[in-house]
Each structure stands twice: as structure tokens, then as C-alpha cells.
Amino acid sequence: MQPPVLFIPGCSGFIGSHLLERILATTGYRVVGMDRSCDKIRHLLANDRLEFVRSDVYSCQTIGTFVKSCDIVISLAALCNPSLYNTIPITVIDNNFTQPRDLVRSCAEQGKRLIHFSTCEVYGRTLSGYLGGKGEEPFREDESPYLLGPIGAQRWTYACAKQLLERLIYAYGREQGLHYTIVRPFNFIGPRMDYIPGIDGDGVPRVVACFMEALLFNRPLRLVDGGRSRRVFTYIDDAVDAVMAMIERPDRADRQVFNIGNPANELTIAELARRMAALYAELAPAGAARTAGIVSISAEEFYGPGYEDSDRRIPDVSKARERLGWIPKTAIDDALRATILAFIHDYASAPCPARAANG
């Protein structure tokens, strides 16, 4: 029997590069990977079980041909940069709903299994947080309501587009028999995540990369609205363990939605800043001697008008434990230490970049 063929749009991103490494190292699967660049997977291109196609998946005119040639589609391509949600909302909606729906439709029409990466942002704000409480309840995949802000708070364009695509996937499952699994990541971190503005990307990356830019180049770590929001941080190796279980246990993952996060690794963003500064001092003491401290700024100053945030995002992961046998293992300091070391290795010798107006 021939090994399964996987089609992975977005294979050269942060998650895709780690997933691709694991698949090629531990299975006999063949992979067709598609992305606009191969920067994060150059070390894998010589593998004879990988066919890399340099293309934007959503502008590829022959996407149906790639879907037809595979057994499983793992859809990772997305536009997930918080600084863009309220600045170029049309592009955000197009990239996260309008364009991906053709890939979903092709999977349904051709009877291919789809593992789709959504986001924990679909949950929005906690009900108690919205009503002025403490936001204590964890999010449950099949029970928690989606609580997004008003139309003028365009920060929710990403969450809304991702939510609508989830509903489309569910509808294709009900009406046309699509076999799917939906993944809701909770703040995956690790080597090769994001970028440093002015060096290998533009705009504002996510919080860990923002703090690393500050630590590496002697700038203040900036806390949006004081860093009161709470998040869990999940190490990429644990996340890949979960995806491999979905691939290898289709009977347990079929037509299911899974939170993938580590509830034990919950911090406020202010706590994250302090923890990262302390670990950076341990790992790069010469650089840490020059760090510029921590400051607080408003969300509007950092992201622009139309931005609001959720108070807390903590997942209930009991479904992934019960159906997939998955338990996250990496403690927060170990996850941050590996991530910080990777940033030091990749950027410590880089020239100090100019900081964007809102970056």
C-alpha cells in the first residue's frame, strides 16, 4: 500500500515548518507543500518525499489539481497579524474567508479529508469579562458562545472571517459529507515564529516577537493597556504532537473541533514581559545589561483606532485528551527558553532595525 500523500498549503510558515519536519522525520508520508517562500524549510527541500511548489495558494489557478492528487489537505495558509485586523480589514477578510472557501469546496467535491487551522480568536471575549466580571470560564469547543465586538471594532475582522469559514466547513460536512478536523490554536510559540520588523518582515508581529525585538535591540517592552490580558502559551512541539494524532487517528478526529493549548501555561502579558526579560538575562547576560525596561501604552497608540482585545483566553482541552490521547507537556519557562534562544541565534548579529510608527 502506498503511503498517504499530504497537501500542505502554508508549509513554510512557523507551524508548517515544524509539522513538515516531524512528518518527514517520523513517517513515510509523501508531502506536496505550497507556500510563497521556502525560507523556513530550506533544510528539508532535498528530501525526496517532499515536493515544494512556490506559489500563493489562493492565487494558484490549479489548486483543485493539487487537492485531487492527495489524500489529506492540511490547511495552514492564513493572514494572522493583529496589527492588520483593523488597518487592512478587507484584505484580512479576503485572506481568511473569501479565498480559502474554494479550497474547502474542492476538498468536499473531491472527497478529500481536510485538517483546517482556525484560531482561538473565534471565541472573542469571555462573557464574564464582557459584563465586567473576572473572565474565569475556559472555552469549550462545542459549548462556548462567540462574543465579538461591534462592527466599528474592526479588530474582530480576523476572528469573524475565521468563524464564518468554520461554519462553512461544518455545513459542507453536514450537507456534502466533507471529512474535516478543525484546529483552534492557543498561542503557539517556539523557534522560527514570526519575524523582527525591519529585518525579515514589516508591520507588528505577535507579542513574543515584539518583546524579543525590544530585548535584542535595547528598547522598552511595551505593554498594551498595561498587559492585563491573560493568555496561555503552547510550545510548538506539543502542538505538532496534537496534529500528528489527528492525522493518524482519523476515526477519533473526524468532524471534530479541537482546542490545542496548554492551560498550565497561563500568564498575563505583563507577567510574560517580566518572565521573558528574566530569561533573556539568564541566556544573554551581556545583552540583558542594556535592556530598557517595561512601559505601558494604549491599544490605540499601538494598533490604531478600532482595536479592542479579549480579557482572557484559556482552553478546555479535555476533548483532545479524551479523543486523541493528547496532553501538552512543555512548561512555560522551557517553552520560552527555547523560543528566546532561537531568536538570539537568528537575530543577535543583525543590525538594529528602525521601529515602525506603531511597531
C-alpha positions as CSV (number, residue, x, y, z in Angstrom):
1,M,0.0,0.0,0.0
2,Q,1.3,3.4,-0.9
3,P,1.8,5.9,2.0
4,P,-0.7,8.7,2.2
5,V,0.0,11.9,0.3
6,L,-0.5,15.2,2.2
7,F,-1.1,18.5,0.6
8,I,0.0,21.4,3.0
9,P,-0.7,24.9,1.9
10,G,1.3,27.3,4.1
11,C,4.0,24.6,4.7
12,S,6.9,27.2,5.2
13,G,5.3,29.2,8.0
14,F,6.0,28.7,11.7
15,I,3.6,25.9,12.3
16,G,4.1,24.4,8.8
17,S,7.8,24.1,9.1
18,H,7.7,22.3,12.4
19,L,4.9,20.0,11.2
20,L,6.8,19.2,8.0
21,E,9.9,18.4,9.9
22,R,8.0,15.9,12.1
23,I,6.2,14.3,9.2
24,L,9.4,13.7,7.1
25,A,11.4,12.5,10.1
26,T,8.9,10.1,11.6
27,T,6.5,8.8,8.9
28,G,6.6,7.5,5.3
29,Y,4.1,10.1,4.1
30,R,4.7,12.0,0.9
31,V,4.1,15.7,1.1
32,V,3.2,18.3,-1.5
33,G,3.9,21.7,0.2
34,M,2.9,25.1,-1.1
35,D,4.0,28.5,0.0
36,R,5.2,31.8,-1.3
37,S,8.7,31.3,0.1
38,C,10.8,28.4,1.4
39,D,12.9,30.3,3.9
40,K,11.9,28.2,6.9
41,I,12.1,24.8,5.2
42,R,15.3,25.1,3.1
43,H,16.9,22.4,5.2
44,L,14.1,20.0,4.1
45,L,14.0,20.6,0.4
46,A,16.4,17.8,-0.5
47,N,14.1,15.2,1.0
48,D,12.7,13.0,-1.9
49,R,9.3,12.7,-0.1
50,L,8.7,16.5,-0.3
51,E,7.6,18.3,-3.4
52,F,7.7,22.0,-2.8
53,V,5.6,24.4,-5.0
54,R,6.4,28.0,-4.7
55,S,3.0,29.8,-5.1
56,D,0.4,31.7,-3.2
57,V,-2.2,29.0,-2.6
58,Y,-5.1,31.4,-3.1
59,S,-3.9,32.7,-6.4
60,C,-3.0,29.3,-7.7
61,Q,-5.3,28.5,-10.6
62,T,-4.8,24.7,-10.4
63,I,-5.5,24.3,-6.7
64,G,-8.1,21.6,-7.4
65,T,-5.4,19.5,-9.2
66,F,-3.3,19.5,-6.0
67,V,-6.3,18.6,-3.9
68,K,-7.2,15.8,-6.3
69,S,-3.6,14.3,-6.1
70,C,-3.6,14.0,-2.3
71,D,-5.3,12.1,0.5
72,I,-5.3,14.7,3.2
73,V,-5.2,18.5,3.0
74,I,-3.7,20.4,6.0
75,S,-4.6,24.0,5.5
76,L,-2.2,26.4,7.3
77,A,-2.3,29.4,4.9
78,A,-3.7,32.5,6.7
79,L,-3.2,36.2,7.4
80,C,-2.8,36.3,11.2
81,N,-1.1,39.5,12.2
82,P,-3.1,41.5,14.9
83,S,-1.7,44.8,13.6
84,L,-3.6,44.3,10.3
85,Y,-7.0,43.4,11.6
86,N,-8.1,47.0,12.0
87,T,-5.8,48.6,9.4
88,I,-6.5,46.5,6.2
89,P,-9.7,44.7,7.2
90,I,-10.8,43.9,3.6
91,T,-7.6,42.0,2.9
92,V,-7.9,40.2,6.3
93,I,-11.4,39.0,5.4
94,D,-10.5,38.0,1.9
95,N,-7.4,36.1,3.1
96,N,-9.2,34.3,5.9
97,F,-12.6,33.6,4.4
98,T,-13.2,34.6,0.8
99,Q,-10.2,32.9,-0.7
100,P,-9.9,29.8,1.5
101,R,-13.5,28.8,0.7
102,D,-12.5,27.5,-2.7
103,L,-10.1,25.1,-1.1
104,V,-12.8,23.9,1.3
105,R,-15.2,23.4,-1.6
106,S,-12.6,21.5,-3.6
107,C,-12.0,19.1,-0.6
108,A,-15.7,18.4,-0.4
109,E,-16.2,17.9,-4.1
110,Q,-13.3,15.5,-4.4
111,G,-13.9,13.6,-1.2
112,K,-10.6,14.6,0.5
113,R,-10.1,14.9,4.2
114,L,-9.4,18.4,5.5
115,I,-7.5,19.4,8.6
116,H,-8.1,23.1,8.9
117,F,-6.3,25.6,11.2
118,S,-8.7,28.1,12.6
119,T,-7.9,30.3,15.7
120,C,-8.8,30.6,19.3
121,E,-9.8,34.2,18.5
122,V,-13.1,32.9,17.2
123,Y,-14.3,32.8,20.8
124,G,-13.7,36.5,21.2
125,R,-14.2,37.9,24.7
126,T,-15.4,36.0,27.8
127,L,-19.0,36.6,28.8
128,S,-18.0,37.5,32.4
129,G,-15.3,39.8,31.1
130,Y,-17.7,41.5,28.7
131,L,-20.1,42.0,31.7
132,G,-17.4,43.3,33.9
133,G,-16.6,40.1,35.8
134,K,-13.3,38.2,36.1
135,G,-13.5,36.1,32.9
136,E,-12.9,32.8,34.7
137,E,-14.6,30.2,32.4
138,P,-12.5,28.1,29.9
139,F,-13.6,28.0,26.3
140,R,-15.2,24.7,25.2
141,E,-15.3,23.8,21.6
142,D,-18.9,22.7,21.3
143,E,-20.5,24.9,24.0
144,S,-18.9,28.3,24.4
145,P,-20.6,31.2,22.5
146,Y,-18.7,33.5,20.2
147,L,-18.7,37.0,21.7
148,L,-17.2,39.6,19.3
149,G,-17.3,43.4,19.4
150,P,-19.4,45.8,17.3
151,I,-18.8,46.5,13.6
152,G,-16.7,49.6,14.4
153,A,-14.2,47.5,16.4
154,Q,-12.6,46.1,13.2
155,R,-10.0,44.2,15.3
156,W,-12.6,41.4,15.1
157,T,-12.5,41.0,11.3
158,Y,-10.0,38.1,11.6
159,A,-12.0,36.3,14.2
160,C,-15.2,36.8,12.3
161,A,-13.7,35.6,9.0
162,K,-12.3,32.5,10.7
163,Q,-15.6,31.8,12.4
164,L,-17.5,32.0,9.2
165,L,-15.1,29.6,7.5
166,E,-15.6,27.2,10.4
167,R,-19.3,27.4,9.8
168,L,-18.8,26.8,6.1
169,I,-16.7,23.7,6.8
170,Y,-19.3,22.4,9.2
171,A,-22.0,22.9,6.6
172,Y,-20.1,21.0,4.0
173,G,-19.7,18.2,6.5
174,R,-23.5,18.1,7.1
175,E,-24.6,18.6,3.5
176,Q,-21.9,17.1,1.3
177,G,-20.1,14.6,3.6
178,L,-16.8,16.5,4.0
179,H,-14.5,14.8,6.4
180,Y,-12.8,17.5,8.4
181,T,-11.0,18.4,11.6
182,I,-10.8,22.0,12.8
183,V,-7.8,23.1,15.0
184,R,-8.1,26.1,17.3
185,P,-4.5,27.1,18.3
186,F,-3.9,28.9,21.5
187,N,-0.7,31.0,21.2
188,F,1.9,28.5,19.8
189,I,5.5,29.6,20.4
190,G,8.9,28.2,19.5
191,P,11.8,28.6,17.1
192,R,11.0,30.2,13.7
193,M,7.9,32.0,15.0
194,D,7.1,35.4,13.4
195,Y,9.8,37.9,12.4
196,I,11.6,41.0,13.5
197,P,10.2,44.2,11.8
198,G,12.8,45.9,9.6
199,I,14.9,42.7,9.3
200,D,12.8,40.0,7.8
201,G,9.2,41.4,7.9
202,D,7.1,44.5,8.2
203,G,4.4,45.7,10.5
204,V,3.9,44.5,14.0
205,P,4.4,40.8,14.9
206,R,2.7,39.0,17.8
207,V,3.6,39.6,21.4
208,V,6.5,37.3,21.9
209,A,8.3,38.6,18.8
210,C,7.6,42.2,19.8
211,F,9.2,41.6,23.2
212,M,12.1,39.8,21.6
213,E,12.7,42.8,19.3
214,A,12.8,45.0,22.4
215,L,15.2,42.8,24.3
216,L,17.5,42.2,21.4
217,F,17.8,45.9,20.4
218,N,17.6,47.7,23.8
219,R,14.1,49.1,23.5
220,P,11.4,49.1,26.1
221,L,9.0,46.2,26.2
222,R,5.6,47.8,25.6
223,L,2.5,46.6,27.4
224,V,-0.7,47.4,25.6
225,D,-3.2,48.8,28.2
226,G,-0.9,47.6,31.0
227,G,-0.6,44.0,29.8
228,R,-3.7,42.9,31.8
229,S,-5.0,40.4,29.2
230,R,-4.3,36.8,30.0
231,R,-3.1,34.2,27.5
232,V,-1.9,30.6,27.5
233,F,1.3,29.8,25.6
234,T,1.8,26.4,23.9
235,Y,5.1,25.0,22.8
236,I,5.2,24.1,19.1
237,D,6.4,20.5,19.7
238,D,3.3,19.9,21.8
239,A,1.1,21.4,19.1
240,V,2.7,19.2,16.4
241,D,2.0,16.1,18.7
242,A,-1.7,17.0,18.6
243,V,-1.8,17.4,14.8
244,M,0.0,14.1,14.3
245,A,-2.6,12.4,16.4
246,M,-5.3,14.0,14.2
247,I,-3.6,12.7,11.1
248,E,-3.1,9.2,12.5
249,R,-6.4,8.7,14.2
250,P,-9.0,9.9,11.7
251,D,-11.7,7.9,13.4
252,R,-11.3,9.9,16.6
253,A,-10.8,13.3,14.9
254,D,-13.4,13.2,12.1
255,R,-15.8,16.2,12.1
256,Q,-14.4,17.4,15.4
257,V,-13.1,20.8,16.6
258,F,-10.2,20.8,19.0
259,N,-8.7,23.4,21.3
260,I,-4.9,23.0,21.2
261,G,-3.4,24.9,24.1
262,N,-1.6,24.5,27.4
263,P,-3.9,25.7,30.3
264,A,-1.0,25.3,32.7
265,N,1.0,28.0,30.8
266,E,-1.3,30.9,31.5
267,L,0.2,34.4,32.1
268,T,-0.9,38.0,31.9
269,I,1.0,39.8,29.2
270,A,2.7,41.8,31.9
271,E,3.9,38.6,33.5
272,L,5.1,37.4,30.1
273,A,7.2,40.5,29.7
274,R,8.8,40.1,33.1
275,R,9.4,36.3,32.6
276,M,11.0,36.9,29.2
277,A,13.2,39.7,30.5
278,A,14.4,37.4,33.3
279,L,15.1,34.5,31.0
280,Y,16.9,36.8,28.5
281,A,19.1,38.0,31.3
282,E,20.0,34.3,32.0
283,L,20.6,33.4,28.4
284,A,22.3,36.6,27.1
285,P,23.7,38.4,30.2
286,A,25.7,40.9,28.1
287,G,22.7,41.9,26.1
288,A,20.4,42.0,29.2
289,A,22.7,44.5,30.9
290,R,21.4,47.0,28.3
291,T,17.7,46.3,28.4
292,A,15.5,49.4,28.5
293,G,12.7,48.3,30.9
294,I,8.9,47.9,30.5
295,V,6.4,50.7,29.6
296,S,2.6,50.8,29.2
297,I,0.9,52.3,26.2
298,S,-2.7,52.4,24.9
299,A,-4.1,49.9,22.4
300,E,-5.0,52.8,20.1
301,E,-1.4,54.1,20.2
302,F,0.0,50.7,19.5
303,Y,-2.6,49.3,17.0
304,G,-4.6,52.3,15.9
305,P,-8.3,53.0,16.2
306,G,-10.8,50.2,16.1
307,Y,-8.8,47.8,18.2
308,E,-10.1,46.0,21.3
309,D,-9.0,42.8,22.9
310,S,-10.3,39.9,24.8
311,D,-9.6,39.7,28.6
312,R,-8.7,36.1,28.8
313,R,-8.4,33.1,26.6
314,I,-8.0,29.8,28.3
315,P,-8.9,26.5,26.7
316,D,-10.7,23.4,27.9
317,V,-8.6,20.7,26.3
318,S,-10.4,17.7,27.7
319,K,-11.8,16.7,24.3
320,A,-8.3,16.5,22.8
321,R,-7.2,14.4,25.8
322,E,-10.1,12.1,25.6
323,R,-10.4,11.6,21.8
324,L,-6.7,11.9,20.8
325,G,-4.8,11.0,23.9
326,W,-3.1,14.4,23.7
327,I,-1.6,16.2,26.7
328,P,0.6,19.2,26.4
329,K,3.9,18.6,28.2
330,T,6.2,21.7,27.9
331,A,6.2,24.1,30.9
332,I,6.2,27.8,30.2
333,D,9.8,28.5,31.2
334,D,11.0,25.7,29.0
335,A,8.9,26.9,26.1
336,L,10.1,30.5,26.4
337,R,13.7,29.5,26.9
338,A,13.8,27.5,23.7
339,T,12.0,30.4,21.8
340,I,14.3,33.1,23.2
341,L,17.4,31.0,22.4
342,A,16.2,30.7,18.8
343,F,15.7,34.4,18.5
344,I,19.2,35.1,19.9
345,H,20.7,32.7,17.4
346,D,18.8,34.1,14.4
347,Y,19.0,37.8,15.2
348,A,21.7,38.7,17.7
349,S,24.2,39.8,15.0
350,A,21.6,41.7,12.9
351,P,21.8,45.5,12.7
352,C,19.3,47.4,14.8
353,P,16.2,48.0,12.7
354,A,14.2,51.1,12.6
355,R,11.0,50.8,14.6
356,A,7.7,51.4,12.7
357,A,5.4,54.2,13.9
358,N,3.1,51.6,15.6
359,G,5.7,48.9,15.9
